[in-house]
Amino acid sequence: MKQEFKLVQMPRKDGTKFNLDFLSMEAAKKVQGFHASFPVYDKTPLVHLNETAKELGLKAVYVKDESYRFGLNAFKVLGGSYAIGSFLANRLGMSITDLPYEKMVSGEVRKRLGDITFITATDGNHGRGVAWTANQLKQKAVVYMPKGSSRERLDNIRREGADASITDLNYDEAVRLANAQANQKGWVMVQDTAWEGYEDIPAWIMQGYGTMGYEAYEQLEKKPTHIFLQAGVGSMAGAVAGFFSSVYGDDRPIITIVEPDKADCVYRTAKANDGRLHFVTGEMNTIMAGLACGEPCSIGWEVLRDYADNFISCPDYAAAKGMRILGSPSKGDTRVISGESGAAAFGCVAEIMTNPELGEMKKQLKLDENSEVLFFSTEGDTDRKSYREIVWDGKYTSITPGK
């Protein structure tokens, strides 16, 4: 069991590091102001799992529950909406601060912009956020999903009026297909994977995720000792790690990045540490669908390279364990309904804290009874069938990994 958990530690870097101005407190306040202009905006709860923390041998556990975000059951809309808003503001020659929701969706702005089609690739949550935003703007959205995507997530995207389909491609191939269609048809690509020549929108998406980090910072009573963040391409992890690193500087919490072992491109890039991005190819058949990405976001990686302390590759059963514990925490704690990707980081820590075979890793991560740990449950039960199979029926246990 122990060999399935892999850890790479990065010494804290001295000297020049990646510039975090775009993820600063000032930037996050501007982003949060944009999101606060939406009628459906409300802060998502920061749940204190005090009794569960004791059971795990930790001092405190905080979970930011994004299942309440905009009624869409996931955090992804934060990035998509801010990126689209910033794109529109840029096209109109305006500042995003002068384009709140009410103005952005107005007939006047719609008339000035004309018809726009936004396109993206997604396992579900990001595409739903893009489709929702396009629907609010009375514009069009096209969404490609990788092979094996959930039918429920597809249907949720289509309910927002998008032209959505499940392809026979893996996630990264679906991204390339979406980009080719955008170039061919003059559509606007809204993706959090960055590459040379395509960096503005991914950076705006990362800034959009800053609202989640900023809210958590405001809700915390004190600085946590540790922050654990799950990664797909690394844009969310980079955004939150960058925000807290900008706020706290060298006194920042210990930041650890968690990925599925079948799609651990950020872990592989950290392990190689050779100045290049390292990819995972093939189907990446993990239950953590939102993290099944084989190519890191270049901007996200630059942040994580300079500000994250640890990188973990972990098996599916860790995420499943996290889902079950959050769904049925210790008596007195608030229940958190967390999907496979949302529970990945928490489940990883829960397994490390309770599995004697991982004791050395626990020491390396400096996790003990004095640790106060912050997690972000980035999705709820966005695939209810899968959620019930795991939480109700016990699929993917540490006894029968992969079953």
N, C-alpha and C positions, 0 to 999 in steps of 0.2 A: 504493500500500500504506500509506503513511504516514497518509493522510487517514482511514483506518479506525480508527486509534488516536486517542482524544481524551482530553485531560487538563485537569482543573480543579484548581488549587492553592488551598488555604485558609490564610491567615496564622494563625499560632498566636494564640489568643484570650487576652487579659488579663482580669483581673477575675473576676466570678462565672461559673462554668461548671456544667454539669449535674452533680449530686451522684452520685458513684461509690461511695457506701458499700455498695450492694447488689452491687457487683462487686469489692470490696476483697479483700486477701489473707485477712483473717479470714473473710469470706463464702465465698471459694473453698475454704478449708480445711474449712469445714463441709460444703460440697457434696461435696468429694472424699471426706470421711468417709462420707457417705451412699452414694456409689457404691462405695466400698471394701468396704461390707458385703455386696455382691452376690457370690455364690460364683464367678461368671465374671469378676470384675474383675481386671484387670492393667493396668499402665501400657502404653500403646502406645509403640512405639519412636520416638526422635528420631534420624533418619538424618543423618549427616554426609556430604555429597557433596563431598569435598575436591577430587577431581580434576575433577569436572564444574564446580565453581566456577572453577577455573583456566581451563578451556576457555571459560567464559562471560566471563572478565575480572573476576571477583569474588574477594574474599579467602576467603569461606566461605559455604556454603549449608547450611541446616538444614531438614529436612522432617519434620514430625510426621506419622507414618503411621497414619491412623485406620482403615485397612482391617482392623486387628486388634481393633477395639472390640467386646467382648461377643460375638464370633462373628457379628456382623451386617454386617460389611464397610463400616461407616460410623459417623460420630460422632453422628448425630442422636439415638440412644437416650439420650444423656446429658441432653439437654434434656427429652425427653418423660417419661423416668422420674422426673426430679427434680420436674417440674411435677406429675405425678400423685401422687408421694409427698407433696409439699407440700399439694396439694389434700386428700388423705386426712387428713393430720395436722391441717389446719385444720378439717375436718369433725368430727374426733374430739376437737377441743380439745386437741391435743397439739403438742409441738414436733417438727419433723422430726428433730432429733437423738435423739429418743426413739422413732423409728420406723424402725429399720434394716430391711434386706431381710427377714430371718427373721421379724420381727414383722409387717411389712407384709403378707406373704403368708400369715400364720397363719389358721387357721380362726376363731380368736377375733375377729380384726379383720374378717374376711369376714362373720361373723355380725352384728357391730355395724353394718357399713356397708350390708348388704343388696345388692340387685342394682344395678349401675351400668353404664351404657353410655357409653363414651368415643368421641367422634367427631372426625374431623380431615379436612383436605384435604392432599394431598401428591403430589409426583411419584414418591415411592417410599420414600426413606430415612427421613423423619420418620414416615410412616405405619407403616412396619415397626417402628420403635422403639415407637410407641404401641401397636400391636397386640401386640408382644412383652410389653410391661409389663402390658397388660390380661390377657394369657394367663397370666402369672405370678400375677396376682391372682385368677384364675378369674372374671374379669369379661368383659364384651363390648366389642367395638370395631367401629365402622363407619368406613370409609375411602373417601373420594371422590378420584379421580385425574383430572387434566386430560386433555383430548383429546390423543392422540398419545403417552400414557405407555407405557413399556415393559411388554410382557407378562410378562417375567421378573420385574420388580419387583412387578407385580400378584400373580403366583403366590407370590412370597416373603411378601407380606403375608397372603395367604390361608392359607399354611401355619402362620401364627401364630394361626389360628382367627378372623380378622376377616371381617366382611361387607364385602368390598372390590369396587369397580367402577370402570371407566374411563368418564368422562362425555364429553359433547360440548362441554364448557366449557373456558375457559382457567383458569389456576391461581386467579386472584383471584375469578372467578365461582364456582369450585368451593368456595372458602373461604366465600363468601356462602351457597351452598347448604347447606354443613355447619352454618353458624351458624343458618340458618333452621330446619333439622331439630332442632338442639339446643334452640332456644327452644320449638319446637312440641311436642317429645316429652320435654322434661326431661332431655336427655342432657347430658354434660359436654364442652364444646368444648376441645380441646387444640391450640392454634394459636400460632405464634410471630409472627403479625401482630397488632399491638395497635391498638385504636381506643378512643374515648371510652366508658367503661363496661366495657371488656374489657382490663384491664392486668395483673392479678395473675398469671394463668397465663403470658402472654408474658414477664413479668419473671422468673418462676420458670424458664422455659425458657432464657432468657439466662443465668441463674445456673448452670443445669445445664451449659451449655457451658463454664463457668469451670473445670471439672475438666481439660479439655483444655489451657487456657492455664496453669493451675497446674502441671500435670505438665511442660509444656515449660519453664516457668521453673525448675523443680527440676532438669531434665535439662541445661539450658544451662550451660556453664562460665563464660560471661561474657555481658554484655548485648549483643544484636545492635544493629547500627546501623540496620537497616531491618526492618519487618514488613510483608508483603504479605498481604492478606486478601480472599478472594472474597466477593461479596455477592449474595444473592437479595433478601429483604426487609430484610436488614441486621442480623438479630438475632445471628447468629454473629459477624459482623464487629464489631458493637457490643460484644458480650460480651468478646471477646479484646482489642479495642482498649481497652475500659474497664478490664479487669484490668491490663494492662501500664501504662496511664496512671496507674492508682491506685498501682501499685508504684513507678514511677519518677518520677512527677510531671512537672515541667517538663523533666527530663532523659530523658524517654521516647524510644524509637527513633522514627525517621521512619515514620509509619504510612500506608500507601497501600491504598485500596479498589479492587478490580477487578470489573468486571461485563461480561456479554456486551452487545455493542452493540445487540442486538435486545430487550434487557430491562434497560435501564440507568436504572431509576427513581431510584436513589440518586445516580448521577452527575447526572441532570437536576435533582434537588432541590438538589444542591450548586452546580451551575452557575447556577441561578436565584437561590439565596441570598436569597429574599424572605420567609422565615418560613412558607412553605407547603410541603406535600408535593406532588411532581409525579409523575404516573402514566404508565405505558406501557400501552396497550390493544391488543387484538387477539390474534393467536395467539402472538406472541413465539417464532417458530420458530428456536430455537437448539439446538445439540447439548448445551449446558450445561443440561440439564433441571432440575437442582436449583437453578439460578439464574434460571429463567424466571418471574420474579415481577414484576408491574407496579406494586405498591403498597408503599412502604416501611413497615416497622414503625416506629411513631411513637417508641417508646422507643429502639430501635436508632439511629434517625436523630439523636435528641437527643444521644446519646453521640458519634456520628461527627461531627456538626456541630462539636462543641467539642474533639474530641481527634484526629481524623484530619487528615492534612496534604495528601493527594492523593487524587483520584478519577479512575479511568481507565475508559473504555468501550472494549472491545477485541473484535475479530472472532473467530469460531469457530476459525479455523485456529491462533490462538495457543494455545488450550486443547489442540487436537490435537497441536501441537508439544510442549507440556508433557508430555502422556501418553507420547509416543514417547521423549523424552529420559529421563524418569523410569523408563520401562520398559527402557531400554537406556543407562544412564549411562556415563560414562567408566570405563575399566578400573581396577579397584580399589575402585570405589564400590558400595554396596548398591543393588540394584534396588528400586524402589517401584512397585507396581501402583496406578495412580491413574486414576480415572474422569474423565469430561469436566469435571464441576464441581470435583472435587478438584484437578485439574491446572491450573485456569484462571489463578490468580495466578502460579504458577511459569512457565507457558508464556508469559504476558504479559511477564515479566521476561526470559526467555530470548530472546524475539523482539526486545525493546528492546536487549538487550546485543549481539546479533549482526547486527542490520539497520542498516546505515549511514544509511538514510533516517530512522531514529528517533534519531539522535545527539543532537539538541537535547533531546528528551524525556529521554534518559539523563542529560544534564546537569541538567535541571530536577529530576529525582528524586534527584540527588546519588549516582548509582550509579557506582562505579569499582572499581579494584583493591584498595581499602581497605574495601570494603563487606562486612559480614557479615549475611546476609539470612535471616530466618526465614519459613518457609511452613507451611501446614497442608493436607496432602492429606486432605480430609475424607471421601473415599469411595474404595473400591477399584473393581473391575470389577463394579459392581452391575447392569450390563447387558452381559453378556459378548459378545453378538452385536455390539453397537455398538463395544465396546472392540476387538474383533478387526478390524472393518472399518477402524477408524482406525489402530491400531497395526500390524497385519499388512498390510492392503491399501492403506494410504496415503491413506485418505479424508480430506478437508479439509486440504490442504496449502496453504502460502502461495502456491504457483504456481497452484493452482486453487481459490481460496477459495469455499466453499459447495458444492463438487462432491462 
